[in-house]
Amino acid sequence: MWLSTRVENVDTGIATKQGPSIPIEGMFNTLLRMGLLFELMCYLGLTMISYNYTNQLSFNYHSLGEILVQGNAPKYISFCFFLGIMGSLHLMSFQLLLADDTCFARGYVTGSKIIKIATLLDFIGKTIGFVFTMQLGGSTDLESAFNMAVAQGGVEINFLTFGQILCGIAFVSYGLGFLLLELFQDEGVGNSYGYINFLAFSASGASLLLHATTFKCTGATLFALTSFSTALLWALLFEPSINEFSPTFGETELTNDVETQVEKFTRTNQYYNVDENYGSYSQQPSSGYMN
């Protein structure tokens, strides 16, 4: 089995033709930062909508029954959820392209898997919110009946509540996943960033779950806004560092690690370091045997 290496032509002298002729890795170097930025814009928009309609900074879906069906409010909220969907898709793509094979620490690989679960739950939760708010504000008979039921606080709003529960679980998973990525990555920016992300996302997820189950305002959107702000600051330092040391699409980290270990072995082992030991071997006395 042929394994690709960092240096082209190093094995056979024949140029490989794997992959596109134009490098495309640069297109995916900002997925983590862009995903967190979209999520930050989503909750910033929800906070601004809440303050505009209720003079409260924290968005409370259960107390906005009438506001959810007034004027352009449904369109604005739908757009915010759309930004959240884009953010979750970017974070999902980041996880799919993240180098997390067996050469990395088990904690790092576990963090990557947890982020995979978090992005899926976040995507489903944001999609539910987007579909729900897209149905509001219509003028047909069915849409008017749906608007009236939502305005009166009917059971239909529980559909939106289910989406928020999924987002709350996703937030806790984000915090744990980011913590493990930072702690078990040799090129991390600092363990304190990981602990801050974990605490912020855990508080955000807990407040969102509490809001969805008790129907009370818990400051969930403010916690989410703070969480994605701190995560974005961390990603500005973390993502460039892992991009620098991650293999490209035509490489395998296992082969790169083997090459590094072999090179270190040949430099330190006296039997293989020919350049340094040739002189000493040539000066050794003869054993007395003749060929």
N, C-alpha and C positions, 0 to 999 in steps of 0.2 A: 504494500500500500504506500503510495506516494503522499508525503505530507508537505504542505506549502511552508516556506520559510520566510523570514524577514528580508533576506537578501536574495534578490532574484538572480538566477543562474549559478547559485552557490554550489549546487549539487552536480548538475549535468552540463552547465554552460549553455543550455538551450533556454531561450526566453519563454516563460509561461504565457498562456493565452487565457487564463482564467479571469473571469470578471469583465466588466466593461472597459473600454479603452480610455474613457474619461473618468477620473476619480470622482466618486459620489459620496465619500464618507463625510465631506464637509457639510452636506445637506442635513445631516443628522446630529451635528455637534451641539445643537442648542435645544434639543427636545425637552430636557428637564426644565430649563429656564423658561422656555416659552409656555410649557404646560402650567407651571406655577404662576406665571404672569396672567394667563387666561383665567385661572381659578381666582386669582386676586381681583381681577376686573369683575368677575361674576359677583363676588360678595361685596365688593365696593359699590356696584350698581344696586344690589338689593338693599344695602344700608342707606344709600341716597334716596331710593324710592320710599323706604319706610319713614325716613325723616321728612320727606316732602309731603306725605299724606297723613302722618300721625304725629309728627314732631318727636318721634322716638328713633334712636339710632339702631335698635335691634328689631329685626323683622319678626313679626308674630303672625303666622298664617291663620291661626284660629280666631284672631280678633280683627282680621281684615276681610271678613266675608263680603261686606258691601263694597269695600274699596277694590277688591279683586275684579269686580265686574264694572267698574266705572271708567269711562273715557278710554284713554290709552294705557292705563295701568297694566292690563293683561299683556299688551304688546311689549312693554318695557320689561316686565318680569320674564316673559318668554325669551327675550333677547339675552337677559342675564343668564338664564339656564342654558341657552345655546352657547354662550361663552364658557360656561362650566363644562359642557359636553366637549367642546374643542380642547379644553385643558386636560380633561381625563383621557382623551384620545392621544394627545401629545405625551402624557405621562405613560400611557400604555405602550406607545411606540418606543419610548426611552427604555422601558423594562425589557421589551422584546429584543432590542439591539444591545442590551447591556452584556458585557463579557463577564459571565458568571459560571464558567465551567469548573471542573474539579481542581484546577490549579489554584483556585482562590480558596480562602478560608471558608469553613462550613458556615460560620456566622454570616459572612458576606452573601453567600448563596441563599441562605435562609431569608435574609433581608430582601433580596431580589424577588423571591417567591411571594413574600408577604405583600410587596408592592404590586405584584401581578393581581392578587386578590383584591387589594384596595382599589386599583384602577377599574376593575370590572364592576365592583359594587358602586363606586362613584359614578361610573358611566350610566348604569341602570337607574340610579337614584336621580341623576340630573335629567335623564331622558323622560322619566315619569313626570317630573316637574314641568318639563318643556311641553309634553303632550297635554298635560292637565291644563296649563294656562293658555295653550293655543285654542282650547275649546271655549274659553270664556270670551264674553263680549260680543257674541254673534247675535244675529237678528232673526234667525229662523225659529220655528215653534219649538223644536227640540233644544236648540241652543238657549232659547229664552227660559225654558223650563229648567235646564241645567244651571243657568245663571241664578235663577231664583232659589234653587235648592242650595247652591253654594252660599249665596248672600244670607240665607237663613241659618247657615251653619249645619247643613244636612250631612248625612253620612258620606256623601260624595267626596268631601274634603279629606276623608280618611285615605283615599287613594294617594293624595299628595303627602299625607303623613307617612305612609309606607315608604315612599321615596326618601323622605328625610331620615327615617330609621336606617336605611341602607347607607346614606351618606354619613351618618353618625358612626356606624361601624367602620366605614372606609377611612374616616379621619383617624380613628384610633390605630388602624392598620398602617396608615401613612406614617404616623409618628414612630411606631415600632420598626417599620421597614427602613426609614431614614436613619434611625438610631443605629441599627445593625450595619448598614452600609458605611456609616462614618466610623464606627468603632473597629471594624475588621478590614478596613481598606488602608494599606500602607501609605497611600498618597492622600489620605484624608486631611482636612483642614483644621481639625481639632475636636476632641471628644465633647467639649462644652457645647459645640453647635448641635451635636446629636442629641444631647440631653435636653437642650432648649426646645428643639423640634418635638421631641417625645412628649415633654410636659405640655407644650402649647397645643399639639394635636389631640392629646388625650383629654385635656380640658375642653377643647372644642367639640370633640365627639361626645363626651359625657353631657355637655350642655344641650347639644342637639337631640340626643336621645331623651333627655329629661323633658325638653320642650315638646317632643312628639308624643310622649306618654302622659304628661300632665296638663297639656294645653296651656301652659303658662309661659310668659316671656322669660327666657333665661339668658339672654345676651348671646345666643348661639352665633348670630351673624358677626358680631364683634369679635368673638373668640376665633371664628374662622378667618376673619380678616387679619387678625394678628398672627395666626398660625401660618398662613400663606405668605405673609410679609417676611417673617423670620426664615421660612424655608427658602424663599427667593434669594435672600441675602446669602444663605448658606450655599445655594446652588451656583451663585455667581463665582464662588471660589472652588467648589467641589467638582463641578462638571468639566471645566477645562483641565483639571489635573488628571481625571480618569480618561479623558479623551487622548491625552498625551501618551499614556502608557498602555492603552487598550490596543489589541490587535486590529488590523484592518479587515475588510471583508474577505481578502484572499489569504489570511493567515490564521493559524491556530495557536492559542496560548500554550498548549501542551508542547508543541514543537519549539516555540520560542524559549520556553523554560528549559527544555532538554538541551538546546543549543547553548544557553547560558551556563548550565551546570557543566557541560562537557568542556567549555572554554575555561571555566574556573579550575576544573580538574587537571587539565593539561598544563596550566600555568603553575600549579602548586605541586604536582606529582613529579618526583625526581626521575622516574622511569620514562615519562613521556615528554618532559621538558628537554628536548634534544639540544636546543641552542645553548642552554646554560650548563648542561652536563657533558657536552661533547668533549670539552677540553679536559675535564677531570677523568673521563673514561679513557682517553688516549694516553694519559700520563701514568695510568696504573701499571705496576710491574707485570711482566709476563709470568704466566703460571708454569713455564718450563716445557709445555707440550708444543710440539711442532706439527703443523698441518701437512 
